[in-house]
Amino acid sequence: MNRLILSFLILITFSATAQIHEIGVFAGGSNFVGDVGETTYIKPNEFTYGLIYKWNRSPRHSWRASISTAKITADDDRSKDPSRKQRNYDFENTIKEVSLGLEFNFFEFDLHQLKRQFTPYVFVGLAYTHYDGLFFKEPNVTNSDSSHGTLSVPFALGVKSNLTKNLIVGFEVAPRYTFADDIDGSSPKNDELQQLRFGNINSNDWYVFSGFTLTYTFGRKPCFCD
């Protein structure tokens, strides 16, 4: 994880002399969708935060990298599913994520212009997610066999506007589809723990970030007209 963070900072340093850039923070909530707890896709119940970097290539698109940390929890007692309420499992995990992808603006968002601008946007990319592999050895008692990592596919739908010449604020909802099914302890990877599996073994885990971004623009003002 430390190497990934270092690579992220090096990327920013070496590209800082190119076109206009943004660096800033993300803060908001996180929630989990899997085999434990509620199945509502957007219902933040824990805090998440991270760093964001964008390299604006045109008024319509930019390359975007981020590092995020989130606490992930879920509780069967809060589910509307009677079978989950009867099982009454709950868990807590920590997600550390590094992502890279493309952000596309629905309207032109030209940082060369000083006037107030607004646009919805979408983001899609690829991420590496680090977490603890959990399992339930006793009723409602979670254990961890080791730290695991998985690829995940981040999406985001948001809106943004420039507050000042250099500050941009946004709000987004960003689901993550993972290629793992043991974030909640329902499907341990360890072969010796396969008998402890439960839930839908054909459905992988999701987690969702919802919150605000605040970025600062810097670098040479671009001329998108070439």
N, C-alpha and C positions, 0 to 999 in steps of 0.2 A: 504494500500500500504506500509506503514511504517513497519507493522508486517511482510509482505512478504520479504522486504529488510533485516530485522533483521534475519529472518529464513535463508536467503541466506548466510549471513555472518557467522552464527553459523554453517551451513553445512560445510563451508570451514575450520573453526577453528577445528572442531572435526575430520575431515578426514585428516588433514595435516600431521599426522604421518604415513600414509599408503603409497601407491605407489606414483610414481611421479605425480605431479599436474601441472596445468597451470592456471594462472590468468592474465587477461589482459583487453583490451578495444576493442570495435567495434566503427567505425566511418564511415559514408557514407551518402547515400541519401534514401529517402522514397517516395513512390507514392501510390496513392489510385486507386482502381478499383471497381466501384459500379454503382449507378444510376445517379451520377452527374460527369461531366467531361469526360476526355478521357478514352478509354477502352484498351489502350496499357498496357500490364502487367509489362514491365520493362522500366520505364521512370522516374527516380528520379527527383523530383522537390523541395524537402525540405530536411533539415538536420536531421539526426538521430544519436544517440550515445548510448553506453551502456557498461556494465561490463560483462565479461565472465569468467566462471570457468569450468575447465575440470578435470576429474579424469580418467586418462589413465589406463584402465584395461588390455590392450594388445596392440601389435603394430597395430592392426586392428580396435579397437573400444575403445570408451571412453564415460563416462557419462558427460553430458554438461548442465550447468545451466547458465542463463543469466537474466539480468535486462536491459531493454531498454526504452528509451523515444524518441518520434518522433512527429514532427509537421506534420499533414496530411491536405492537401488542394487539391481541385479540382475545375475546372471552365468549365462550359458548353461551353463557348466561344472558348475554345481550342479544343473542340471535332470536329471530322469529321462527326458526326451524325447531319443532318440538323434539326431534331426535338429538339435535345439538344441545338444546337446553338440558335434556336428560343426561347426556354424557358429561356436560359441565367441565370441559377442558378450558384452559387458558394458557397463554405463553407470552414471553417477552424476548425480543431479539434486537440486535443492533445491525443496521445496514450501513455499509460504507461503499460509495459508488463513484466511479469515474466514467464520464460519458463524453461522446463526441458525435456531432451530427450537423444537420443543415436546418437552419431556421428560414422560413419563407414568409414574407409579408404580403397580405392581401392587397394593401395599398402601398404606394411608394412612400418610403420613409428615408428621405435623403438628409443625412446628417450634415451636408454642406449648406442646407437651408437653416435659417435661424427662426423661422416662423413656427408656431405651434403645430404639431403633427400628431396624428392618431392612426393606428392601424391594428386590426386583428392579425394574428400570426399563428402558424403551425410549426412544430418542430418534430423531427424524427431522426433517430440515430442508432448508435450501438453503445452498450455500456458493459462495464465489468462490475459485478456486485459481490461484495465480500460480507460474510455473515457466519454465525455459528450454526453448525448442523445439530438440530435438536431431535430428541425422541422422548417418548413417555414410557418409562420403565414401570412406574407405579401410577395408579389413577391420579391424574392432575398433578404429577410431579415431573417437571421437565429436566432433562439432562442433556449435556452436550458431549458428542464424541470427538469433535475437532472443528477447526475453522475451515469453512468451505468457500469456494468462489464459483460464480457462474456468469455466463453471458446473459444479458437481458436487452430488451428492445424498449427504449424510452420514447414516448409520444408526449406532445404537449399542445394544448390549445389555449391561446391567451390573447390579451390586448395590451398595448403599450402606448405611451405618449411621452414627449419630452417636456420636462418641468422647466429646465433652463437650457442655456446653450450647451452645457456639458452633462446634465443629469437626465436620465431616462427612467421612468417608473413603469412597471408592468404587473399584471396579475395573470396567473396561469394555473391550469389543472393538468397534471402530468402523470398519467398511468405508466407503469413499468410492467411489461410481461417478461417473466424470468423463465429460464430453461432449467428450473429446479423445483422440487416439490417437498423439500425438507426444511424450509424456513420456519414453518409452524410445527415441525416435529412429526408430521403425518406419514412421511415416507423416508425413513433413514437410509442413507447410502451404504452404510456398513452392512455387509452380507450377514453378519451374525445377529443383526437386529431386524431382519426382514419380517419376522413374525409379529413385530410391533406395529406394522403399517396399518393405517386406517384411512377412511375417506375415499375420494375418487382418485385412483392412482393414474388415471389418464388425463388429469387436469393439473397444470402447473400453477405455481403461486404468482400472484400479482401484488404489487404495492403501489400506492398513489401518493404523489406530492401535490399539495395545493397551497399556493401562497403568492407572495409579492417578490418582485425583483427590483433592485435599484442599482443602476450601472452608471459609471463615469466614463465619458468619451475622451480619448486622447489620440495623439499621433497626427500625422499630416492630413489635412483636409483633402478628401479625394475629389477627383473630377471624374464622375461616373460616365461622362460623355466621351471618355477616351481622349 
